[in-house]
């Protein structure tokens, strides 16, 4: 398969905000593993001695398969960028580059460095060095074709919720597990039984490989291909979903069905302006929201299932 590298170079008075706005466009069109290019970035102390060549511009990069959906995806991205330029005066240019699958698998790695997400979890790519600090939980990851690196704010929001609310020996289901970062975080925090589901067969394979890479025994996890509606039964302490708003709305009844009484549903991938929609849907679906955090225009919810609703 051929892939298209989509590089959006931009100029904006607030580079962090500009990167977030463009990243959100990628995220909303299904490119969850976007990378931020910032000329001012420096690897923090302890990240090894590898030399990182500084780029000359601010940019956001994503990779899309060159298939029958590519032109539609490109059109949506272009329309949304045009809207940003009109409304917020973001100047941008779009560079497209076709690459082979093998080259794609390597080309984005130069932008993926160890990153701390949450208070304890550090996501470390297998090809980088990192000096672990006291109290940190380091998870090794090679996202491969699943391309989930943990750099998106919604991922760190989910990890922060796990740090606050996961108890030792909890059982967890990760809906849309991607490269397995949330399952690995849960395992590092003490979760006992780890389940994941994703509609992408490649993601399922990569997630399982990453769990094994981190020393998780095969009898502790079960990762399958499909939708949550296909899971016939469950008794999970926590179900977590870092996906899009409309998908979260659709799975609420299944989440309620598969949680233990008073089990916790953690969901993110929700842009801030959709917060009220999710609040209404969770309450009408039999959940009591007890924790909401907003970060960089993204929201994460933690809600308990009512026992008798």
N, C-alpha and C positions, 0 to 999 in steps of 0.2 A: 504493500500500500504506500502511496505517496502522501506526504503531509505538507501543509502550508504553514510556514511561520508568519504570524501576523505581528508586526512590530509597529506600535503607535508611538512616535516621537512627539513630544508636546512641550509647549511653553505656557506657563501659568504662574501667576504671582505667588501662589501657594503650591509648591510642588507635591507636598504630601496629599493635599486635597485633590489635586489633579490626578495623581496616581490612583487614589481611591475611586474617584469617579469613573475613570477609564477601566479600572479593574472590575468595578461593579457591572459595567457593560459586558465584559468578557464572561463574568460569572453568570449573569442572567441569560447568556446565550449558550451556556453549557461548557465553557472552557474554565474549569475549576482550578487549574494549576498554573494560573498566570504568574509571571515573574516581574518584579519591579527592578528597573535599571536606574540607579542614582549615582551620578558622578561623585557625590560626597560620601558615599558609603565606605566605611572602613570595618573590616572584621574586628570585633572586640578582642581584647587581650585574652590569650588562651585558646585562640582558634587556629593554632598551628602557624607555621612559618611560610605557607604557600603564598606566592606572589599573585596578587589579583590586579589585573590591568584595569585601570579606571576607564569607564566609557566617557564619551564626550557630550552626552546628552541625557536628559530624563526620558524614560520610555517605559512602556508596558508591553510585555511580549506574551503571546499565547500561541498554541499550536492546534490546528484543526485538521482532521482527516480530509483529504481531497476526495469527497464522495458526492452523491447526488444532492446532499444538503448544504454543500459548501457555499454555493452562490447565494442561497437564501440567508445563510448565517452572515456572510460578508455584507449583504445588503442591510440587514438589521443593525450590524455594528456601525456601518457607515452612516445610517440614518440617525442613530443615537449620538454619534460623535458630532454630526452636523448640528444636532439640537444643543449639545454642550457649547459648541462654538457660538451659536446664536444667542443662547441665554446667558452664558458665563464668560464669553470671549476667550475660551481656550483655543490657542493656536496649535494645530497638529498636522502631522503628515503620516501617511500609511505606507509601510513597506511590506510587500508580500514576497516570500521566497519559497519555492518548492524544494522539498528535501526528501530523501529516501527515509524509510522507516528506521534503518540502522543509524543514519546520521541524526535523525530527529531524537532518537533515544539518548544521544550523547550531547547534542548541541545546547540543550537547556541547562545541562548540569553545571556549567560555569557560573550560573547565577544562583545556585542552590548551596547555601552555607548553613552551618549549624545555627539553629534559632531556638531561643527560649520562648515557649508558649505556656501561659499560665505562670504560677509561682515556682513550680518544681520541675516541670517537664521540659526537656531539651530534645528537639528533633535533630538528629545528626545523620547526614548522608553518609553512606558507607565509604565513600571515596575521600572524605575529609577527616582531618584530625581535630580532636577537641579534648581539652583538659577539664575533667569533671570537677565541679565545685561541691563543697559539702551541702548535703540536702537535696541535690539535684537527682532527678531520674532521667537518665539518658536512654533514648530509644533510637536504635539504628534503623535506617530505612533506605530502601532503594525503590522509589516509586515506579520505575519502569513505565510501561504503557498506561498504568492507572493514573499516573501524573498527579498525585496529591502530595504536596510538600509541607502542608501545615502553615503556610505563610499567610493565608487569608484570615482577616480578623474574625470571621465567624468560627473558624477552627479553634483559635485561641480562646474565644468565648466559651465554646463547648468544653474545652479542657479546664478552664477556670471553674465551670459548674461541676465538673466531675471532682475536682479537687475539694470543692466545698461540700458536696452532697453524697459522694460515693462512700460506702462503708466496706470494711474488709469482708471478703467472701460474698459480696453482692454478685448476682448474675446480671449480665448486660446484653442487650441486643442493639447493634449499630445498624441503622437503616441507611443504605447508600454508603457502604463502608469504604469504598475507594481503595486507597493503598493501605488502610488499616491503622491510621494514626490514632484514631479515637479508641479503638480496641487495645492498642498497645499502651496508650496512656492509662486506660482503665486497669489493665493488667499490672502496670507499674505501681498503681495506687492501691492494689490489693484485691481487685475483682477476681473471683474464682472461675466462674463459667462465662466464656466469651462466645457470643454468637454474632454473626454478621450476615447481611444480605445485600446484594447489589444486582442490578439488571445487566451489568457488564461482566461477561465471563472472564475477561482479562483482569478486571479489578479483583474478582474473587480469587483468581490464581495468585496475583501479586500480593494481596493481603495475607493469604495463607503463608506464602513464602517469607514475608516480613515477620510474621508471628514466630515462625520456626527460627528465623535468623536471630531473634531476640530470646531464644531459649524457652519459648512457650511450648509445653508438651502438647502433642496432638490430641490427647483426650480432654484438654481444657478448652478447645475451641471448635466451632462448627460454622463454616462460612459457605453459603449457598448462593446460587444464581436464581434470581426471580424477584417477585414483588412481595411485600409484607402480607398481602392478602392471601398468599399461598401457604403461609404458616398456619397449620391447623390448630396448634395449641401452644401455650407458653405460660410461664410463671416467672416473669422477669422482675427483678427489683428496679432496674433502670432500662428504659428504652431511649436511645439518643438518635437524633436525625439532624444532620447538617445538610439540608437540601433547600429547595426553593419554596416560597410561600404557598403556591397553589398545590404543590405536592404534599406539604405538611397538612394542609386542610383536608386533602383526600384520604390521608392515612389515620386521622384521629380516631375513627371507630375501631380500626384494627389495633392501634396502640392500646386503647382502653381494654380491648378484649384480651390482649396478651400480657398485660401488666398484672402483678400481684395487687391485692387490695392495698391501697395507699402507696402503690409503686410510683416512681417518679418518671415523668416524661421531660426530657431535655431536648429542645429544638432550636435550631438557628438556621442561618442562610436567609434570614428575614431582614429585608431593608427596613430602616427605621419607620418609613412612612406606612408600612404595612403592619405596624405593631398593634394598632387597634383592631384590625381585621382578625389577627391571630388571637388576641385577647377574647374577642367575642366568640370565635369558633371553639376555643378551648373550654370556655365556661359553658357554652351550650352543649358541648360534648361530654360533660361530666367531669371536668377537671377544675381544681382549685389552684390558681397561680400563686406561688409564694416567693418567687424570685425572678426579677427581670433586670438585665444589664444591657446597657447601650454602649457600644464602642465603635468609633469611626463609622457612624451611620448604620451600623448593623446591630440587630437585637438578638438576644438569647433568652429563652424562657425556661423556667423549671416549674413544673406543675404536678400536683398529686391527683391521682384518680380517686374520685369519691367512692366510698365502699358500697353504697347502696343506690347508685344512680343507674 
